Amino acid sequence: MLLFAPLVGLAVLLVFTALLPMLIIRNWRYNAIMTSYRGVRFNYLDSVKRGYWTFLAVPLLMVAVLVLLMTTVGSFSSFISNATPLIVVALLYIPALIALGGVMKYMIADLYVNNLRFGTAAFNAAISKATFIKIAFCSLLAFLPFLIWTLWFSGAVLLSVMEYVQTGGHITHRVDYTSPYEGIFKLIAAYVSLIIGGLVAKCYIVVAERNYYLW
């Protein structure tokens, strides 16, 4: 019975993923229909097919491109220095990931806004893809100080933890602590710093996108 539990969980996940775009589109339409202003109701008209393209097909294609990029970088790691793959990832992978995130936000905004109706009048917004990509990169700049502080304050501890997990307990980069609780404190401080940085970046995205919609 326990052997079938992971398969059942995987099947449920796949079914939910397959139904998610349709559920999102139907939820958008329901919310629009149930909203009115001065007796005039909103509506949302769009095909579920485009929802599947935006919420399922495009993210899978983006993941495939990122995996291909990482595989290509890894295939050359044996011919170059150890630090070079990390530099390549920092210069290519992270900006590409952020840019793709901005593109996804643009596609979702375009799918939602430009298919709304107010009575019989259709919404028509000229949404800028470059603006969403800019917001994504600015959110990275908001997160960057927290990341830099975390690496400076707790970098050695995080490196030891990662090495311990990867090697199954063998650590070559040992850290000398002044207190038995110093490592735990730095590890907790790292998590708290990254969480706060993530919240700051997310708040910036929400405010920037709201101001863009209302502008």
Sine and cosine of phi, psi and omega as CSV:
sin_phi,cos_phi,sin_psi,cos_psi,sin_omega,cos_omega
0.00,0.00,-0.64,0.77,-0.01,-1.00
-0.92,0.40,-0.45,0.89,-0.02,-1.00
-0.94,0.35,-0.47,0.88,-0.03,-1.00
-1.00,0.07,-0.26,0.97,-0.04,-1.00
-0.87,0.50,-0.73,0.68,0.04,-1.00
-0.88,0.47,-0.58,0.81,0.00,-1.00
-0.93,0.38,-0.64,0.77,0.04,-1.00
-0.91,0.42,-0.70,0.72,0.04,-1.00
-0.87,0.49,-0.67,0.75,0.03,-1.00
-0.90,0.43,-0.65,0.76,0.02,-1.00
-0.90,0.44,-0.68,0.73,0.03,-1.00
-0.88,0.47,-0.67,0.75,0.02,-1.00
-0.89,0.46,-0.69,0.72,-0.01,-1.00
-0.91,0.41,-0.66,0.75,0.02,-1.00
-0.90,0.43,-0.68,0.73,0.01,-1.00
-0.90,0.44,-0.66,0.75,0.02,-1.00
-0.89,0.45,-0.64,0.77,0.00,-1.00
-0.93,0.38,-0.53,0.85,-0.02,-1.00
-1.00,0.02,-0.26,0.97,-0.12,-0.99
-0.85,0.52,-0.74,0.67,0.01,-1.00
-0.85,0.52,-0.67,0.74,0.01,-1.00
-0.90,0.43,-0.64,0.77,0.01,-1.00
-0.90,0.43,-0.63,0.78,0.01,-1.00
-0.90,0.43,-0.73,0.69,0.00,-1.00
-0.89,0.46,-0.70,0.71,0.01,-1.00
-0.90,0.43,-0.60,0.80,0.03,-1.00
-0.92,0.39,-0.66,0.75,0.06,-1.00
-0.86,0.50,-0.69,0.72,-0.02,-1.00
-0.92,0.38,-0.65,0.76,0.01,-1.00
-0.89,0.46,-0.72,0.69,0.01,-1.00
-0.88,0.47,-0.63,0.77,-0.01,-1.00
-0.92,0.38,-0.71,0.71,-0.03,-1.00
-0.90,0.44,-0.58,0.82,-0.03,-1.00
-0.99,0.14,0.05,1.00,0.00,-1.00
-0.93,-0.36,0.69,-0.73,0.01,-1.00
-0.63,-0.77,0.38,-0.93,0.04,-1.00
-0.66,-0.76,0.90,-0.44,-0.02,-1.00
0.82,0.57,0.67,0.75,0.08,-1.00
0.99,0.11,-0.07,1.00,0.00,-1.00
-0.97,-0.25,0.81,-0.59,-0.06,-1.00
-1.00,0.01,0.51,-0.86,0.13,-0.99
-0.99,0.12,0.22,-0.97,0.08,-1.00
-0.46,-0.89,0.29,-0.96,0.03,-1.00
-0.71,-0.70,0.87,-0.50,-0.04,-1.00
-0.86,-0.52,0.90,-0.43,0.09,-1.00
-0.24,-0.97,0.41,-0.91,-0.01,-1.00
-0.99,0.13,0.56,-0.83,0.07,-1.00
-0.91,0.41,-0.43,0.90,0.00,-1.00
-0.86,0.52,-0.70,0.71,0.02,-1.00
-0.93,0.37,-0.53,0.85,0.08,-1.00
-0.89,0.46,-0.65,0.76,0.04,-1.00
-0.91,0.41,-0.59,0.81,0.03,-1.00
-0.91,0.42,-0.67,0.74,-0.07,-1.00
-0.97,0.25,-0.71,0.71,-0.14,-0.99
-1.00,-0.05,-0.26,0.97,-0.08,-1.00
-0.82,-0.57,-0.82,0.57,-0.09,-1.00
-0.92,0.39,-0.75,0.66,-0.03,-1.00
-0.89,0.45,-0.72,0.69,0.06,-1.00
-0.86,0.51,-0.62,0.79,0.03,-1.00
-0.91,0.42,-0.64,0.77,0.05,-1.00
-0.91,0.42,-0.64,0.77,0.02,-1.00
-0.90,0.43,-0.68,0.74,0.04,-1.00
-0.88,0.47,-0.65,0.76,0.01,-1.00
-0.89,0.46,-0.65,0.76,0.02,-1.00
-0.91,0.41,-0.68,0.73,0.00,-1.00
-0.92,0.40,-0.64,0.77,0.05,-1.00
-0.91,0.42,-0.65,0.76,0.04,-1.00
-0.89,0.46,-0.64,0.77,0.04,-1.00
-0.89,0.45,-0.71,0.70,0.02,-1.00
-0.91,0.42,-0.63,0.78,0.02,-1.00
-0.91,0.42,-0.64,0.77,0.02,-1.00
-0.91,0.42,-0.68,0.73,0.04,-1.00
-0.90,0.45,-0.67,0.74,-0.01,-1.00
-0.92,0.40,-0.53,0.85,-0.02,-1.00
-0.93,0.37,-0.42,0.91,0.01,-1.00
-0.99,-0.11,-0.03,1.00,-0.08,-1.00
-0.93,0.37,-0.42,0.91,0.00,-1.00
-0.97,0.22,-0.26,0.96,-0.03,-1.00
-0.98,-0.19,-0.14,0.99,-0.07,-1.00
-0.79,-0.62,0.05,-1.00,-0.05,-1.00
-0.93,0.37,0.30,-0.95,-0.05,-1.00
-0.91,0.41,-0.52,0.86,-0.07,-1.00
-0.98,0.18,-0.38,0.92,-0.08,-1.00
-0.88,0.48,-0.71,0.70,0.03,-1.00
-0.85,0.53,-0.61,0.79,0.02,-1.00
-0.91,0.42,-0.63,0.78,0.03,-1.00
-0.91,0.41,-0.67,0.74,0.02,-1.00
-0.89,0.46,-0.67,0.74,0.03,-1.00
-0.88,0.47,-0.69,0.73,-0.01,-1.00
-0.90,0.43,-0.59,0.81,-0.08,-1.00
-1.00,0.07,-0.44,0.90,-0.07,-1.00
-0.91,-0.42,-0.78,0.63,-0.16,-0.99
-0.92,0.39,-0.76,0.65,-0.06,-1.00
-0.91,0.42,-0.75,0.66,0.07,-1.00
-0.87,0.49,-0.62,0.79,0.02,-1.00
-0.90,0.45,-0.66,0.75,0.01,-1.00
-0.89,0.46,-0.67,0.74,0.00,-1.00
-0.92,0.38,-0.68,0.73,0.01,-1.00
-0.89,0.46,-0.66,0.75,0.03,-1.00
-0.91,0.42,-0.58,0.81,0.08,-1.00
-0.89,0.46,-0.66,0.75,0.06,-1.00
-0.90,0.43,-0.63,0.78,0.04,-1.00
-0.90,0.44,-0.65,0.76,0.02,-1.00
-0.89,0.45,-0.69,0.73,0.03,-1.00
-0.88,0.48,-0.63,0.77,0.04,-1.00
-0.89,0.45,-0.70,0.71,-0.04,-1.00
-0.90,0.43,-0.63,0.78,0.02,-1.00
-0.93,0.38,-0.68,0.74,0.01,-1.00
-0.90,0.45,-0.68,0.74,0.01,-1.00
-0.91,0.42,-0.66,0.75,0.02,-1.00
-0.89,0.46,-0.60,0.80,-0.06,-1.00
-0.99,0.12,-0.82,0.57,-0.16,-0.99
-0.91,0.40,-0.73,0.68,-0.12,-0.99
-0.99,0.16,0.16,0.99,0.11,-0.99
-0.86,-0.51,0.16,0.99,0.09,-1.00
-0.98,0.18,0.48,-0.88,0.07,-1.00
-0.77,-0.64,0.60,-0.80,0.14,-0.99
-0.88,-0.48,0.99,-0.13,-0.19,-0.98
0.94,0.34,-0.88,-0.48,0.07,-1.00
-0.97,-0.22,-0.04,1.00,-0.02,-1.00
-1.00,0.05,0.74,-0.68,-0.02,-1.00
-1.00,-0.06,0.62,-0.79,0.12,-0.99
-0.95,0.30,0.61,-0.79,0.03,-1.00
-0.60,-0.80,1.00,-0.07,-0.04,-1.00
-0.93,-0.37,0.74,-0.68,0.06,-1.00
-1.00,0.06,1.00,0.07,-0.06,-1.00
-0.99,0.12,0.74,-0.67,-0.06,-1.00
-1.00,-0.09,0.84,-0.55,0.06,-1.00
-0.92,0.39,-0.62,0.79,-0.02,-1.00
-0.89,0.46,-0.56,0.83,0.00,-1.00
-0.91,0.42,-0.67,0.74,0.00,-1.00
-0.93,0.38,-0.60,0.80,0.06,-1.00
-0.91,0.41,-0.64,0.77,0.05,-1.00
-0.88,0.47,-0.68,0.73,0.03,-1.00
-0.88,0.47,-0.64,0.77,0.01,-1.00
-0.90,0.45,-0.68,0.74,0.01,-1.00
-0.94,0.33,-0.58,0.81,0.05,-1.00
-0.92,0.39,-0.55,0.84,0.07,-1.00
-0.91,0.41,-0.55,0.83,0.08,-1.00
-0.90,0.43,-0.65,0.76,0.02,-1.00
-0.90,0.44,-0.55,0.84,0.06,-1.00
-0.94,0.35,-0.52,0.85,-0.02,-1.00
-0.99,0.10,-0.41,0.91,-0.13,-0.99
-0.85,0.52,-0.69,0.72,0.02,-1.00
-0.86,0.52,-0.61,0.79,0.02,-1.00
-0.92,0.38,-0.62,0.78,0.02,-1.00
-0.92,0.40,-0.68,0.73,0.01,-1.00
-0.89,0.45,-0.70,0.71,0.02,-1.00
-0.89,0.46,-0.64,0.77,0.00,-1.00
-0.89,0.46,-0.70,0.71,0.01,-1.00
-0.92,0.40,-0.58,0.81,0.01,-1.00
-0.95,0.32,-0.67,0.74,-0.11,-0.99
-0.99,0.11,-0.61,0.79,-0.13,-0.99
-0.80,-0.60,0.25,0.97,-0.06,-1.00
-0.86,0.51,-0.68,0.73,-0.03,-1.00
-0.91,0.42,-0.63,0.78,0.02,-1.00
-0.92,0.40,-0.70,0.71,0.02,-1.00
-0.89,0.45,-0.63,0.78,0.04,-1.00
-0.89,0.45,-0.67,0.75,0.02,-1.00
-0.90,0.43,-0.66,0.75,0.01,-1.00
-0.91,0.42,-0.71,0.71,0.02,-1.00
-0.88,0.47,-0.67,0.74,0.00,-1.00
-0.92,0.40,-0.60,0.80,0.02,-1.00
-0.90,0.44,-0.67,0.74,-0.01,-1.00
-0.94,0.35,-0.67,0.74,-0.07,-1.00
-0.95,0.32,-0.58,0.82,-0.08,-1.00
-0.99,-0.16,-0.04,1.00,0.01,-1.00
0.96,0.28,0.51,0.86,0.09,-1.00
0.91,-0.42,-0.11,0.99,0.00,-1.00
-1.00,-0.05,0.88,-0.48,-0.04,-1.00
-0.87,-0.50,0.81,-0.59,0.06,-1.00
-0.99,-0.17,-0.46,0.89,0.01,-1.00
-0.99,-0.16,0.99,0.17,0.00,-1.00
-0.99,0.15,0.56,-0.83,-0.04,-1.00
-0.92,-0.40,0.77,-0.64,0.05,-1.00
-1.00,0.01,0.87,-0.49,-0.04,-1.00
-0.98,-0.21,0.56,-0.83,0.08,-1.00
-0.98,0.17,-0.26,0.97,-0.02,-1.00
-0.57,-0.82,0.55,-0.84,0.02,-1.00
-0.90,0.43,-0.31,0.95,-0.01,-1.00
-0.99,-0.15,0.00,1.00,-0.07,-1.00
-0.91,0.42,-0.68,0.73,-0.01,-1.00
-0.89,0.46,-0.69,0.73,0.02,-1.00
-0.90,0.44,-0.67,0.74,0.00,-1.00
-0.88,0.47,-0.70,0.71,-0.01,-1.00
-0.92,0.38,-0.57,0.82,0.03,-1.00
-0.92,0.39,-0.69,0.72,0.05,-1.00
-0.90,0.43,-0.65,0.76,0.02,-1.00
-0.89,0.47,-0.59,0.81,0.02,-1.00
-0.90,0.43,-0.73,0.69,0.00,-1.00
-0.89,0.45,-0.70,0.72,-0.01,-1.00
-0.89,0.46,-0.68,0.74,-0.01,-1.00
-0.89,0.45,-0.69,0.72,-0.01,-1.00
-0.93,0.37,-0.59,0.80,0.03,-1.00
-0.91,0.41,-0.71,0.70,0.03,-1.00
-0.89,0.45,-0.68,0.74,0.04,-1.00
-0.88,0.48,-0.65,0.76,0.05,-1.00
-0.90,0.45,-0.64,0.77,0.03,-1.00
-0.91,0.41,-0.66,0.75,0.03,-1.00
-0.89,0.46,-0.70,0.71,0.01,-1.00
-0.90,0.45,-0.66,0.75,0.01,-1.00
-0.91,0.40,-0.65,0.76,0.04,-1.00
-0.88,0.48,-0.65,0.76,0.03,-1.00
-0.88,0.47,-0.68,0.73,-0.01,-1.00
-0.88,0.48,-0.72,0.69,-0.03,-1.00
-0.88,0.47,-0.73,0.69,-0.03,-1.00
-0.92,0.38,-0.69,0.73,-0.03,-1.00
-0.90,0.43,-0.67,0.74,0.02,-1.00
-0.93,0.37,-0.62,0.79,0.04,-1.00
-0.90,0.44,-0.69,0.72,0.02,-1.00
-0.90,0.44,-0.56,0.83,0.02,-1.00
-0.93,0.37,-0.65,0.76,0.02,-1.00
-0.91,0.42,-0.62,0.78,-0.08,-1.00
-1.00,0.10,-0.19,0.98,-0.07,-1.00
-0.94,0.34,0.00,0.00,0.00,0.00
